[in-house]
Amino acid sequence: MKKLFFIIFFLIISSNANAGCDDPIADGVDYSKCKFSDGQDLQGTFLPNSNLSFASFIQVNFDKSIMMNSDLTFGTFSESSFIRTNLYESNLGGGNFEQSNFTSANLTRVDFTGSTLIDANFQNSNLMEANFTSSNILNANFDGANLIGATWTMGEICGPESIGICNK
């Protein structure tokens, strides 16, 4: 009887749905703390609702990917490309996105709290209601970006005339 109980207990415990770092990227999977190869081409990837917190994706191409409602907190995504990527309501707080390219991306309600965004490109992106509180935006490009309702680095809310620049 004890052996049967042990076998059933072991099967229940070992049936997690988490992915290993070597598994292919997919929807809603936990890749937290994984280090992926630098310079990968993941253009057009479908991975909404995924956990990429503390993960490393340096110089990775995520162009035209669907990543909405994902967790990229404290990840390293420096020099990566997110051109026309949908990151709607994702959490990028505390992450390193230095020299990353978000041109024409959907970043509505994205949380960048405490992120490093030095030299990042947000040209023509939708940053409506995004949160930049305590983020480092040194030399970031916001030309043509929709910043209406965004929370700026010191907690100010950008007004209705905030295209390309945060007007309080």
Number of C-alpha atoms within 10 A of each C-alpha: 5 7 8 9 9 11 10 11 11 11 10 10 8 8 8 8 9 13 15 13 15 10 10 8 17 15 15 19 20 20 25 22 15 17 17 15 11 14 13 14 13 15 17 15 18 19 19 21 19 22 22 26 23 20 21 24 23 23 19 22 23 25 22 19 21 22 26 22 20 24 25 27 24 23 25 23 25 22 20 24 26 26 23 22 24 25 24 23 20 24 25 26 24 22 25 25 27 23 20 25 26 28 24 21 24 25 27 24 21 25 25 28 22 20 23 26 26 19 18 24 25 26 20 20 25 26 26 22 21 27 28 26 19 17 20 19 18 12 12 18 21 22 15 17 23 28 29 24 23 27 25 22 17 10 12 16 21 22 16 14 14 19 21 18 17 21 16 15
